[in-house]
Amino acid sequence: MSNNTELNFEESITFQIDYTSNFNKSFRRRFSTAYIDAELLPDEFAIIFFLAKDPDISQTTIAKYLFKGKAHVGKILKEMEQKGLIKRESSGHSSPAKIILLNKAKKIYKKGLKEVDILEEKYKQEFTKEEHMQFLNYLKRYRSLLSSFVEVNLK
């Protein structure tokens, strides 16, 4: 192939999306350690965030939002219980346990929310609402394109 027709790998959209996804995961870990709580994993903060916004959220819905299996989320919840962040209250065999944020988690949430708000403000300074919506639309179109080749089911 000649140099004129070769695609620079770093200009490939698939590379850039994968790179950005991995970059974001690394950012979440470092951001959580530096600004929220050094002992807290990013998924644990996400779960605290979900519970603070919706105290009735189910383990199944949390798993969907984290792109993880329900059993994996159960393991994370067990670790969060051991850390004194949550407790689960069972109301019987037929209904799932209610997940309750404990004071330690509520304090972490308040601190983390301040930091996330700062990050959101910087994002809003960098991107207009129209750019944000356009970007979301591009991502949805990209996922739709990929789904036209093979069915993708996230956990």
Rosetta blueprint (number, residue, H / E / L):
1 M L
2 S L
3 N L
4 N L
5 T L
6 E L
7 L L
8 N L
9 F H
10 E H
11 E H
12 S L
13 I H
14 T H
15 F H
16 Q H
17 I H
18 D H
19 Y H
20 T H
21 S H
22 N H
23 F H
24 N H
25 K H
26 S H
27 F H
28 R H
29 R H
30 R H
31 F H
32 S H
33 T H
34 A H
35 Y H
36 I H
37 D L
38 A L
39 E L
40 L L
41 L L
42 P H
43 D H
44 E H
45 F H
46 A H
47 I H
48 I H
49 F H
50 F H
51 L H
52 A H
53 K H
54 D L
55 P L
56 D L
57 I L
58 S L
59 Q H
60 T H
61 T H
62 I H
63 A H
64 K H
65 Y H
66 L H
67 F L
68 K L
69 G L
70 K H
71 A H
72 H H
73 V H
74 G H
75 K H
76 I H
77 L H
78 K H
79 E H
80 M H
81 E H
82 Q H
83 K L
84 G L
85 L L
86 I E
87 K E
88 R E
89 E E
90 S L
91 S L
92 G L
93 H L
94 S L
95 S L
96 P L
97 A L
98 K E
99 I E
100 I E
101 L E
102 L L
103 N H
104 K H
105 A H
106 K H
107 K H
108 I H
109 Y H
110 K H
111 K H
112 G H
113 L H
114 K H
115 E H
116 V H
117 D H
118 I H
119 L H
120 E H
121 E H
122 K H
123 Y H
124 K H
125 Q H
126 E H
127 F L
128 T L
129 K H
130 E H
131 E H
132 H H
133 M H
134 Q H
135 F H
136 L H
137 N H
138 Y H
139 L H
140 K H
141 R H
142 Y H
143 R H
144 S H
145 L H
146 L H
147 S H
148 S L
149 F L
150 V L
151 E L
152 V L
153 N L
154 L L
155 K L
